[in-house]
Amino acid sequence: MRIEVAIEGGFVSAPGLAKPIVLESANLPPGESEACEQLVREVEAETGAGKGPAPIQAFAQMPDGRRYRMKIEVGDRTVSLDASDTAMSPAFRKLLKLVRSHGAR
């Protein structure tokens, strides 16, 4: 499984931060790999299998907030999800934290 997170917006524009964070679940320790797969299933269930959890209006209410675009590739299937600082499901938040802590730019 491959997860790519692009982060847009925020208070300061930093070109180095524009590059997506990529996580290959095969590179995770065994216990964390299974936890990652479980979080992906939870995110898909919460969002209705690919309908992003964050409406555009919620993001517009916080101009300096960040928007997160997550692309999850599992085999030949790809799921794209969107969230923002103001509208993010608990599972999306946990998965984002995992990708940010173990992924690479």
C-alpha positions as a printed NumPy array, in Angstrom:
array([[  0.   ,   0.   ,   0.   ],
       [  1.201,   3.498,  -0.858],
       [ -0.165,   6.663,   0.761],
       [  0.639,  10.125,  -0.527],
       [ -0.371,  13.3  ,   1.326],
       [ -0.249,  16.771,  -0.211],
       [ -0.663,  19.708,   2.169],
       [ -1.963,  23.044,   0.888],
       [ -2.545,  26.395,   2.568],
       [ -1.437,  27.467,   5.976],
       [ -0.055,  30.678,   7.402],
       [  3.298,  30.603,   5.587],
       [  4.106,  29.385,   2.1  ],
       [  7.23 ,  27.202,   2.161],
       [  8.186,  25.614,  -1.185],
       [  9.922,  22.668,   0.515],
       [  6.702,  21.747,   2.273],
       [  4.737,  21.668,  -0.999],
       [  6.248,  18.307,  -1.919],
       [  3.921,  15.424,  -0.925],
       [  4.711,  13.085,   1.962],
       [  4.842,   9.458,   0.795],
       [  4.499,   6.352,   2.931],
       [  5.019,   2.81 ,   1.677],
       [  3.343,   0.477,   4.179],
       [  5.855,  -2.253,   3.294],
       [  8.542,  -0.108,   4.959],
       [  6.699,   0.02 ,   8.293],
       [  7.445,  -2.346,  11.176],
       [  5.048,  -5.354,  11.161],
       [  2.712,  -4.083,  13.906],
       [  2.472,  -0.605,  12.405],
       [  1.839,  -1.957,   8.923],
       [ -1.31 ,  -3.733,  10.137],
       [ -2.365,  -0.629,  12.098],
       [ -1.958,   1.451,   8.936],
       [ -4.128,  -0.946,   6.935],
       [ -6.801,  -0.845,   9.667],
       [ -6.777,   2.966,   9.677],
       [ -7.213,   3.006,   5.898],
       [-10.283,   0.755,   6.258],
       [-11.671,   3.058,   8.978],
       [-11.103,   6.179,   6.881],
       [-12.814,   4.594,   3.893],
       [-15.777,   3.557,   6.058],
       [-16.108,   7.035,   7.616],
       [-15.923,   8.837,   4.292],
       [-18.153,   6.568,   2.238],
       [-15.359,   4.959,   0.193],
       [-13.675,   7.985,  -1.272],
       [-16.068,  10.894,  -0.702],
       [-13.826,  13.372,   1.112],
       [-14.783,  14.233,   4.702],
       [-14.201,  17.97 ,   4.328],
       [-16.576,  20.163,   2.358],
       [-14.944,  23.112,   0.584],
       [-17.051,  25.563,   2.625],
       [-15.513,  24.335,   5.894],
       [-12.032,  25.074,   4.549],
       [-13.051,  28.504,   3.276],
       [-14.073,  29.536,   6.799],
       [-10.436,  29.291,   7.921],
       [ -8.278,  31.037,   5.301],
       [ -4.96 ,  30.232,   7.016],
       [ -5.971,  26.637,   7.669],
       [ -4.464,  23.696,   5.881],
       [ -6.084,  21.335,   3.438],
       [ -4.933,  17.726,   3.121],
       [ -5.276,  15.631,  -0.034],
       [ -4.602,  11.966,   0.582],
       [ -4.193,   9.415,  -2.202],
       [ -4.207,   5.782,  -1.104],
       [ -3.105,   3.087,  -3.558],
       [ -3.899,  -0.504,  -2.634],
       [ -3.06 ,  -2.908,  -5.444],
       [ -4.849,  -1.631,  -8.553],
       [ -7.329,   0.47 ,  -6.538],
       [ -6.831,   4.171,  -5.739],
       [ -8.86 ,   6.211,  -3.25 ],
       [ -8.549,  10.003,  -3.   ],
       [ -9.652,  11.83 ,   0.149],
       [ -9.747,  15.475,   1.218],
       [ -9.836,  17.014,   4.688],
       [ -9.009,  20.336,   6.312],
       [ -7.998,  21.608,   9.722],
       [-11.656,  22.453,  10.355],
       [-13.216,  19.25 ,   8.996],
       [-11.34 ,  16.01 ,   9.565],
       [-12.591,  12.643,  10.795],
       [-10.828,  10.982,  13.756],
       [ -9.542,   8.118,  11.578],
       [ -8.244,  10.544,   8.922],
       [ -6.415,  12.479,  11.665],
       [ -4.778,   9.279,  12.986],
       [ -3.765,   8.149,   9.493],
       [ -2.381,  11.613,   8.697],
       [ -0.309,  11.515,  11.89 ],
       [  1.053,   8.075,  10.95 ],
       [  1.986,   9.221,   7.417],
       [  3.62 ,  12.399,   8.701],
       [  5.677,  10.514,  11.285],
       [  6.832,   7.63 ,   9.045],
       [  6.619,   9.035,   5.506],
       [  9.239,  10.903,   3.496],
       [  9.177,  13.892,   1.147]])
